[in-house]
Amino acid sequence: MEFIGGKFLQVVIALAAFAAIIGLIMLLVDRAPKSAKDKVTIVGFLAPAAILMLVGLVYPALQTSLLAFTDAKGQPNGVDNFVWMFTQPEALATLRNTVIWTVLVPLLATGFGLAYAVFIDKARGERVLKALVFMPMAISFVGAGIIWKLVYDYRGPGIEQTGVINYLRVALGMDPKQFLLDAPENTIFLIIVMVWIQTGFAMVILSAAIKGVPVELVEAARLDGANPWQQFRNVTVPGIRGALVVVLTTITIATLKVFDIVRTMTAGNYDTSVVANEMYTQAFRAGEPGRGAALALILFLLVLPIVVYNARVLRQQREIR
């Protein structure tokens, strides 16, 4: 009976998702030109994308949302998974780490990217300097995690160090350090990897935005006696506000979803887990799909307002133009 009930629930979810997609198509068609030929054309173009959205996005999202309110056996358990998330020490540590990542990574990556873009603007060898900083963006998160794991590698005292940083520490007469094992600073060392990757992205976007600031405004500020810092604060920053918002929100979303770096370097051990990693651990390692789904739902709710805000800012900029 439980199997039949579970299948029936899946069918209901699929039908509800299908009805939602059909309703969306009908709404779009209703607002489109009233010609019958136009309506058929619109439906023909929208239907394949709508079916793919139904199968790959809407149905899994609805099923995950319902799964978040079930236990390990698939039985409804109310909000127990969310209670666990906000009361158990390991779950609270995961949420704490996610907050630290979300605050530090966007601010540091955007700050470093902006500073670098300003300092090398119109400098000799600008293209080469940009390429060097942007290069980490071409590396996958897994690849970056492996590289930095080797950089942080630790061997016991008296053993030759293979990690770059510990090799330098020993050469300077200091003891080797277990960068990835010692909490809570190990989370900071993982964050450095994400900042290293995202700084190039921030630099490229902000550099292009800086070049779009009208030269006349900068020259006018200079003639008015503004020093370089005042020119940057009162002319450059307001001129690139839209790009700053896009960079900050994009990096924030990427940070909230970070999984590969943590999984590759520590597997979430030693108090370094984040929401995306814990979601995987609970769903596929601990046999608690309900908890994994609850974490996925929380992650979705964290990302959603940022996406909405980003879309609103871009729409306002488009209207101004």
NORMOSUL-V825709 format. One record per residue. N is the residue number from 1. SS is DSSP state (H for helix, E for strand, - for the rest). OMEGA is omega in whole degrees, -180 to 180 (none if undefined). Layout:
# NORMOSUL-V825709
{{N:SS:OMEGA} {N:SS:OMEGA}}
This chain:
# NORMOSUL-V825709
{{1:-:179} {2:H:-180} {3:H:-180} {4:H:179} {5:H:179} {6:H:178} {7:H:179} {8:H:179} {9:H:178} {10:H:179} {11:H:179} {12:H:179} {13:H:-179} {14:H:180} {15:H:179} {16:H:178} {17:H:179} {18:H:179} {19:H:179} {20:H:180} {21:H:179} {22:H:178} {23:H:178} {24:H:179} {25:H:-179} {26:H:178} {27:H:180} {28:H:180} {29:H:-179} {30:H:-180} {31:H:-180} {32:-:175} {33:-:-170} {34:-:179} {35:-:-179} {36:H:180} {37:H:179} {38:H:-180} {39:H:179} {40:H:180} {41:H:-179} {42:H:179} {43:H:179} {44:H:179} {45:H:-176} {46:H:-173} {47:H:-180} {48:H:179} {49:H:-180} {50:H:179} {51:H:178} {52:H:178} {53:H:179} {54:H:-175} {55:H:-172} {56:H:-176} {57:H:-172} {58:H:-178} {59:H:177} {60:H:-179} {61:H:179} {62:H:180} {63:H:178} {64:H:180} {65:H:178} {66:H:180} {67:H:-179} {68:-:-179} {69:-:178} {70:E:178} {71:-:-176} {72:-:-180} {73:-:179} {74:-:180} {75:-:179} {76:E:179} {77:-:178} {78:-:-177} {79:-:-178} {80:H:-180} {81:H:179} {82:H:175} {83:H:177} {84:H:-176} {85:H:-174} {86:H:180} {87:H:-177} {88:-:-176} {89:H:-178} {90:H:178} {91:H:178} {92:H:177} {93:H:177} {94:H:179} {95:H:178} {96:H:179} {97:H:179} {98:H:178} {99:H:179} {100:H:178} {101:H:-174} {102:H:179} {103:H:-171} {104:H:-173} {105:H:-180} {106:H:-178} {107:H:-178} {108:H:-178} {109:H:179} {110:H:179} {111:H:179} {112:H:180} {113:H:179} {114:H:179} {115:H:-180} {116:H:180} {117:H:-180} {118:H:-174} {119:H:-177} {120:-:-179} {121:-:180} {122:-:178} {123:-:177} {124:-:-178} {125:-:-177} {126:H:-177} {127:H:-180} {128:H:-180} {129:H:177} {130:H:-179} {131:H:-179} {132:H:-179} {133:H:-178} {134:H:-175} {135:H:179} {136:H:179} {137:H:180} {138:H:-179} {139:-:177} {140:-:179} {141:H:178} {142:H:178} {143:H:178} {144:H:178} {145:H:179} {146:H:180} {147:H:-177} {148:H:174} {149:H:175} {150:H:178} {151:H:-178} {152:-:-172} {153:-:-177} {154:-:170} {155:-:-177} {156:-:178} {157:-:-180} {158:-:178} {159:-:-179} {160:-:-177} {161:-:177} {162:-:176} {163:-:-175} {164:H:-175} {165:H:180} {166:H:176} {167:H:179} {168:H:178} {169:H:179} {170:H:179} {171:H:180} {172:-:176} {173:-:179} {174:-:178} {175:-:176} {176:-:-176} {177:-:177} {178:-:-172} {179:-:-173} {180:-:-178} {181:-:-174} {182:-:177} {183:-:2} {184:-:-175} {185:H:179} {186:H:176} {187:H:178} {188:H:-180} {189:H:174} {190:H:179} {191:H:179} {192:H:-180} {193:H:-180} {194:H:178} {195:H:179} {196:H:-179} {197:H:-171} {198:H:180} {199:H:179} {200:H:178} {201:H:180} {202:H:-178} {203:H:-178} {204:H:-179} {205:H:-176} {206:H:177} {207:H:177} {208:H:179} {209:H:180} {210:H:179} {211:H:178} {212:-:177} {213:-:-178} {214:-:-180} {215:H:-179} {216:H:180} {217:H:179} {218:H:180} {219:H:178} {220:H:178} {221:H:179} {222:H:179} {223:H:178} {224:-:177} {225:-:179} {226:-:176} {227:-:-177} {228:H:180} {229:H:178} {230:H:176} {231:H:-179} {232:H:-175} {233:H:-172} {234:H:-179} {235:H:-174} {236:H:-176} {237:H:176} {238:H:-179} {239:H:-178} {240:-:-177} {241:H:-179} {242:H:179} {243:H:178} {244:H:179} {245:H:-180} {246:H:-179} {247:H:-179} {248:H:-178} {249:H:179} {250:H:179} {251:H:178} {252:H:179} {253:H:179} {254:H:-179} {255:H:178} {256:H:-177} {257:-:-174} {258:-:-178} {259:-:-171} {260:H:-176} {261:H:-179} {262:H:-177} {263:H:-177} {264:H:-171} {265:H:-177} {266:-:-175} {267:-:-180} {268:-:179} {269:-:177} {270:-:177} {271:-:179} {272:-:-175} {273:-:175} {274:-:-172} {275:H:-177} {276:H:179} {277:H:-180} {278:H:176} {279:H:178} {280:H:-177} {281:H:-178} {282:H:-174} {283:H:-170} {284:H:180} {285:H:-177} {286:-:180} {287:-:179} {288:-:-179} {289:H:179} {290:H:178} {291:H:177} {292:H:179} {293:H:178} {294:H:177} {295:H:178} {296:H:180} {297:H:178} {298:H:179} {299:H:178} {300:H:-179} {301:H:177} {302:H:-177} {303:H:-172} {304:H:-178} {305:H:178} {306:H:179} {307:H:-180} {308:H:180} {309:H:179} {310:H:180} {311:H:-180} {312:H:179} {313:H:180} {314:H:178} {315:H:179} {316:H:178} {317:H:180} {318:H:180} {319:H:179} {320:H:-180} {321:-:none}}
